Amino acid sequence: MATAFAERERDRRGAGDRIEIVTGGTQPADHVHDMVVEAMAEVDIDISDRTPREVTPDELQAVDLVVTMGCSASDVCPATWNGESRDWGLDDPHERPIEEVREIRNEIEERVVELFNELLSETPSAE
């Protein structure tokens, strides 16, 4: 959900030349849960064709900011990594009723928008 919202927010703000999104999990599921697909479809985002993937230490080494959803990336972040890490402490939507998945979705969307507000207020625009 966070990746889909981040991609949408990046595109809405025309920040594709300034923000690259790398997605993955430390222990990814084998598929996107049906309730998550349904909840995202309700806000006109289709993630039905996505497959969760594992994020690698090399990918983490190359980013400036890691955002986790209720887990730490410390077990995969290289010891020499100096980037920023934030844990949003969100519940896993797996096996939750649609009402709870919607609440998690809404929280993620709000946090993504706030993060983009922060990042883009600090990033000089390319002119």
Stockholm file with secondary structure:
# STOCKHOLM 1.0

chainA/1-127         MATAFAERERDRRGAGDRIEIVTGGTQPADHVHDMVVEAMAEVDIDISDRTPREVTPDELQAVDLVVTMGCSASDVCPATWNGESRDWGLDDPHERPIEEVREIRNEIEERVVELFNELLSETPSAE
#=GR chainA/1-127 SS CHHHHHHHHHHHTTCTTTCCCCCCBSSCCSSCCHHHHHHHHTTTCCCTTCCCCBCCHHHHHTCSEEEESSSCCTTTSCTTCCCEEEECCCCCCTTCCHHHHHHHHHHHHHHHHHHHHHHHHHSCCCC
#=GC SS_cons         CHHHHHHHHHHHTTCTTTCCCCCCBSSCCSSCCHHHHHHHHTTTCCCTTCCCCBCCHHHHHTCSEEEESSSCCTTTSCTTCCCEEEECCCCCCTTCCHHHHHHHHHHHHHHHHHHHHHHHHHSCCCC
//
